[in-house]
């Protein structure tokens, strides 16, 4: 056995066919000559952070995270600052990191990416004692996630978020003060403030077109549409990838502080956290070793993920033969 010692941190409630997942992982690793992994299941009390820490203590050199956004965020928090690599096995109804890696919902592709050896050190954002790798948000985006049902996501995938967001398009904006890198407060009345490290939303939509995952900076987007026409203009510009997006200011900073006049919905990497009036975020440069599609130096984390998906066909076929 020549491969690294591996562990799988899995949320069993997010995996539709656990037996299939185990066949994919075991067959893929065995074909590559890697040792069989240790398995750790999340619980209602621990969404993956403790399990990932235990995996590292047990000698894991690579940890696969398999679950929804909450599972991935918990494993990221445990692995940040270590030399243990993170690989994502897509599961759940919508995973932001998997979307930014171009993995779709196919665990075999996530496994193939890890086997091919693409590794990249990327920045992580930090709020209190929790880390994120894609984006954190306060306001509309978190409200949208909060009001999208698990049942709708199961049947519609990422399109379910459209219904959740429609309920809040005309909500009154927050009164906020935003400070970047300790500078003077910037008073704004936004619908949302989004702080991102990489730029894709679900469905492949790239909100933060200039975000780079390893530049030591976070990208800040302040969204301030006030009516349906404003929303249409903003969404149209984002979808069509225009250089300038109306009603959206963008900045970069290593420290971001957001103060609201009232408690707001908040989210980390697509996972809601308790509402609050404040979000204080800072960056930890290149704190996470992430398995990415080759070539691993490309600015786009999803570069040529389609090729990995095609090469994963043998893993999928081997898993089916064992069924």
N, C-alpha and C positions, 0 to 999 in steps of 0.2 A: 504494500500500500504506500503510494508516494504522495497522495494529496494531503491537504491540511486536515486537522481534526475539526469536525463540523458539528454544529448543533442547530436544531430547528425549534424556534419559539413560535407556537401556533395557537391561535384563538379558535377552539373547536366550534364555537357558535357561528363562525364566519365561513367555514369550509363545508360546501354542500356534499362532497364525497370524500371523507377522510381516507378511506382505503385507497382510492385513486391517487390522492396526494402522496401517500406513503409509497405506493408503487413507483410513481414518477421520481421521487427523490432517491429511493434506494436503487432503482434500475439505472438512473442517470449517473449516480456516484460510482456504482459498481463498474459500469462500462468504462468510466474514466480511470479506474484503479484507485479511487478515493475510499477511505474507510467509511463504514456505516455511521450515520450521525446519531447523536443523542437527541432525544425529543423532550421538550418541556411545554406543557400546556398552561395557558393563561387561566386566570380565575376571575370571578366577579370582583375580588378584592385587589388583584394585581394584574394589570393589563399587559404585563410583559417585562417590566423593568427588573423586577426581582429575578425572574426566570433567566433573563439575559445575563445578569450579574452572576448568577449561579453557573451558567454555562461557561462564562469566562473563568470563574474559579475552578471549574472542573477541567480546564485545559483547552477549551474551544479556541481555534484560530480564525474561524469564520462562522458567523451566525446568520442563518436564514430567518427572516421575519415573515410570518404568514398570517395575515389577518386584515382587519380594516385599518383605517388611519390611526386609530388610537393605539393599536398594537405596534405599528411601525414607529410611531413617535416614542413610545415607551422604550423600545429596543434602541433607538437612536440615542436617547438620553443615557442609557446604560453604557453604550459603546463609545460615546464621544470622549476624546482624550486618550483612547487606548490604541493599540496597534491591531486590534481584532477587526476584521473586515465585516461589513454588513452587506448581505444580499437580500433582495426582496423576491418573495414568491407571492404573486398577486392572489388576493382572495378578497372576500367582502364585496360590497356593492359599489365602492368607489374609492380608489386609493391614489392620492395625489402623487406620491413619490413614484409609484409604478407607472403612472401616466407620464411623468417627466422622464422616465427611463425608456418609454416606448414599449412597455411589456404587455399592455392590454390586460386581459384577465387570464393569461396562460402561465401556470406555474412552471411548465417545462421550459419556456423561454427564459424565465428568471433563473432557472437552474443552469441552462446553457450559458448564459452571460457569466455566471460565477465560474463555470468550468473553463471558459475561454481565457480567463485571467485578466480581463480589463479591470484595473484598479485606479481609483482617483481619490485624492484627499480633497475634501470639500469643506467649506465653512458650515457652521451651524449657528442658528439664532438661539438666544437663551432668554427665557422669561422665568424669573424666580429660579426654581431648580429643574425646569423642564426645557428640553431642546426641541427645535424644529429644523427641518432642512428645506422645505418648500416655501411656505408663507404663513404668517400669522395675520389675523385681522380683527378689527373692532367695528361693529356696526352692521351694515347691510349684509355682508358676506356671511357673518356668523348667524344672523337672523335667518338667512336663506337655509343654511345647514340645519338649524334648529327646527324649522318648520317643514322639512322634507322627511316624509315617513320612510321607515325601513321597508315597508311593503312596496311603496312606489319605487324606491331604488332597486328593489329586487326585480321588478317587472320592467322598468324603463331604463335602468342604468343611470348614467349621468344626466340624461334628459329630465329625470325626476326633479332635479334642482330648479328647473325653470318654473315649475309650479310653486315650489317653496319661495323662490325669489319674487314671483309676481305679487304675493301677498304684501310685500314691503316696499314696492316701488315708490309709493307716494307717502310713506311715513315721513314725519318731520325729521329734519336733520339734527344731528347732535351739535352742541356748542363745544368746541374743542380748542385746546392749545397744544401745539406740537413743537417739541424741541429736538433739534438734530445736533448731535455731538456737543451738547452743552451750550448751544447758541441761544439767542433770544427766543422767547415763545412766539410762535406764529398762530395768531387767532384764525380759526376757520369754522365754517358751518358745513361739514361734510356729511355725506350719507355713510361713508366707510373710509377707513384708513387701513391700507394693506401694506405689510412689511414683508418683502420676499427675498429669498436667496436664489431661487430659480423661478422661471416665469410662467410655466404652463398651468392652466386650469384643466378641469375635466373636459373631455372632448377634444383635446389638443389645442384649445384656444390659448394663445400666448398673450398674457396680460402685461407682463414686464419684459418688453422686447430686448432691453439692454442688460438684463440681469445675468451675471456670471457667478457660478457657484463657488469659485475659489479666488475671488479678488479681494477678500478681506472686508468687503462692504455689503451692506444690506440696501435693497432698493425700496423706496417708499413711494406709494401711490395714494394720493388724496383725491377721492371721488366726490364730486359735488353736483350731481344732477338734481334738478328741482321739479321736473315734470316729465311726462311720458316722451315728449319730443327730445328733451335732453338725454333721456335714457337711450332712445333710438339712435341718436347721433353718437353717443359714447360707445354703445355696443357695436354699431356699424363700423366705427373706426378701429376698434380692437380686432374684430373678426377679419376685417380686410387688411390688417397689419399696417395701418398708416403710421408714419413717423410721429405725427402729432395727433393726440387724442383729445377732443374737446372735453372740458369740464373734468380733466384729470391732470393734476400736477404730479411731477415725478422728481425725486431727489435720491441721493445716495448718502449713507452715513454709517458709522460703525456703532453709534448709540442713538436710540430713538425713544422718546418719551411722549406718550399721548395722555392727555388729561381731559376728561369729559365732565360736563356739568351734572350728568346723571349716569347711573349704571347702564352699561351697554353690553349686548351680547358679544362674546369673544371666542376666537377659535385658533387652534394651532394645527397646521397641516390637515385641515378638514375635520378636526375633532373638537367639538365644543368644550370649553372650559367654563367655570362659573363666571357669570356677568360681573363687571366691575367698572369703576370710574377711571381706572388708570391701567396703562400698559407700559412697562419699562422693558426695553429689549436691547441687548447688546450682542455683538458677534464674537464667536470663537473661531479665529481663522484656521482653516484646514484641520479641524478637530476630528473629522470622521473619515475613515477609510471605506469607500463605497465601491461595490462591484458595479461596473458600467459596461455597456456595449463597446466593442472595439470600433475605431481607434479611441483609446481612453483619454487622449489629450484634446479631443475636439470640444469646442465651447458648448455644443449641444449635447447634453447627457444622453439623448436618445438617438444619436447618430448611428445609422445603419442597424437599428434594432431589428428591422425586418429580416436582415440576413441571419441574425441569431435565431429568430423565430423559425426560419426555414431549416436551419441546421438542427433545431430541436425536434424535428420530425422523428428522428430515430429514437429519441427518448420517449416520445408519445407512443410510438409503435411498440416499443419494448414493454411499456406499462400496460398497453392493451393486451398484449400476448399473455401477460401474467394474470390478467383479470379472471 
